[in-house]
Amino acid sequence: MPETYWIDRFEIEGLYVRYCDLVDSKRFDELGDVFMEEATGDYTQALGPGVISPNLKSLVASMHLNLGEGSNCGATHHNVGNFTIDIDIDGNSASTKVHYYAVHRGINDCAGALYSMWGQYEDRLEKTAAGWRVKARVYKCFLSEGPAAVVSASVR
């Protein structure tokens, strides 16, 4: 175990809290505080075949489209917990599994609807000069309730 394990673990947990804060306040352009520029995201299991984000720019664009201004998604509330954090012996990379619960209020075409999701972020992280950042994410949704059109422009 790296001697900075507990500090690293605290910082990694904080990274997920920061992600929730940024998404819920719809400050998607600040997601570079959480993800590396070249971060990949595999959303296939939750959103359908071929839904891959090849980098941060793509992820931010997707967040604006599906949850931002002009979308069917109003207020959101994201929660994280059940952190499994495995920091590599070198102390510069880690694997995580973090459970999430997210609720989204529908607006516009989905006014009055709620869409809720329960799942897990399975991430690879790297420690950078700016702190821990997600390098690769596999996004899993175990349960959902409500119309997916609240959070997905492709379902409209």
C-alpha positions in Angstrom: 0.0 0.0 0.0 1.4 3.4 -0.9 2.3 5.5 2.1 -0.1 8.3 0.9 -3.0 5.8 0.7 -5.4 7.6 3.0 -4.7 11.0 1.5 -5.2 9.6 -2.0 -8.4 7.8 -1.0 -9.8 11.1 0.5 -8.9 13.0 -2.6 -10.4 10.3 -4.9 -13.7 10.3 -2.9 -13.7 14.1 -3.2 -13.3 13.8 -7.0 -16.7 11.9 -7.2 -18.4 14.5 -4.9 -17.0 17.2 -7.2 -18.4 15.4 -10.2 -21.9 15.3 -8.6 -21.7 19.0 -7.7 -20.7 20.0 -11.3 -23.4 17.9 -12.9 -26.1 19.1 -10.5 -25.1 22.7 -11.0 -24.9 22.1 -14.8 -21.3 23.4 -14.9 -20.3 20.8 -17.5 -17.5 22.9 -18.9 -15.6 22.4 -15.6 -15.5 18.6 -15.9 -11.8 18.9 -16.6 -11.6 19.0 -12.8 -12.7 15.4 -12.8 -11.7 13.9 -16.2 -8.4 13.9 -18.2 -8.6 15.5 -21.6 -8.2 12.0 -23.3 -10.6 10.3 -20.9 -12.8 7.7 -22.5 -16.3 6.8 -21.4 -18.2 3.6 -22.2 -21.9 4.2 -21.7 -23.0 1.2 -23.8 -24.4 -0.9 -21.0 -26.6 2.0 -19.8 -27.5 3.9 -22.9 -27.2 1.4 -25.8 -24.8 0.0 -28.3 -22.0 2.2 -29.5 -22.4 5.0 -26.9 -18.8 5.7 -26.4 -17.2 9.1 -25.4 -13.7 9.2 -26.9 -12.5 12.2 -24.8 -13.5 15.0 -22.4 -14.7 17.3 -25.2 -17.2 14.7 -26.4 -18.4 14.0 -22.8 -18.9 17.7 -22.1 -20.9 18.1 -25.4 -23.0 15.1 -24.5 -23.8 16.5 -21.0 -24.9 19.9 -22.6 -27.1 18.1 -25.1 -28.8 15.6 -22.8 -28.9 17.5 -19.4 -28.2 21.2 -20.3 -30.2 24.1 -21.6 -32.8 23.2 -24.2 -32.9 19.5 -23.0 -35.8 17.8 -21.3 -33.8 17.7 -18.1 -34.3 20.2 -15.3 -32.9 19.9 -11.8 -30.9 16.8 -11.0 -29.5 15.3 -7.8 -26.6 12.9 -7.9 -25.3 10.9 -4.9 -22.3 8.6 -4.6 -21.3 5.9 -2.1 -20.0 2.4 -1.5 -16.5 3.4 -2.7 -14.2 0.5 -3.7 -10.8 2.1 -4.3 -7.7 0.1 -5.3 -4.7 2.3 -5.5 -1.8 0.7 -7.5 1.5 0.1 -5.7 3.1 3.0 -7.5 0.6 5.4 -6.0 -0.1 7.1 -9.4 -3.0 5.1 -10.7 -6.1 3.5 -9.3 -9.2 1.4 -10.1 -12.5 2.3 -8.5 -16.1 1.1 -8.3 -18.4 3.7 -7.0 -22.2 3.3 -6.7 -24.4 6.2 -7.7 -28.0 7.2 -7.4 -29.3 10.0 -9.6 -32.7 11.6 -10.0 -33.6 14.0 -12.9 -36.7 16.2 -13.1 -38.3 16.4 -16.5 -39.1 19.7 -18.2 -40.2 20.8 -21.7 -41.4 17.6 -23.4 -41.1 15.6 -20.2 -42.6 18.2 -17.8 -43.6 16.6 -14.5 -41.7 13.3 -15.1 -38.9 12.0 -12.9 -36.2 9.7 -14.2 -34.1 7.9 -11.6 -31.0 5.7 -12.0 -29.0 3.4 -9.7 -25.7 2.1 -10.9 -21.9 2.1 -10.7 -19.0 4.0 -12.1 -16.1 1.6 -12.9 -13.1 3.9 -13.5 -9.4 4.0 -14.0 -7.8 7.0 -12.5 -4.4 8.7 -12.8 -2.7 11.1 -10.4 -1.7 14.2 -12.4 0.0 17.5 -11.4 -3.6 18.9 -10.8 -4.7 15.9 -8.7 -6.5 12.6 -9.4 -8.4 12.5 -12.7 -10.6 9.8 -14.4 -8.8 8.3 -17.4 -11.5 5.7 -18.4 -15.0 5.1 -17.3 -17.4 2.2 -17.7 -20.9 3.5 -16.8 -23.3 0.9 -15.6 -27.0 1.3 -14.8 -28.5 -1.5 -12.7 -32.0 0.0 -12.3 -33.9 2.9 -13.7 -37.4 4.2 -13.3 -39.3 6.7 -15.4 -38.9 7.9 -19.0 -35.4 7.9 -20.4 -36.3 10.8 -22.6 -35.7 13.1 -19.6 -31.9 12.5 -19.9 -31.4 11.4 -23.5 -31.9 13.5 -26.6 -31.8 10.3 -28.7 -35.0 9.0 -27.1 -37.1 12.0 -28.0 
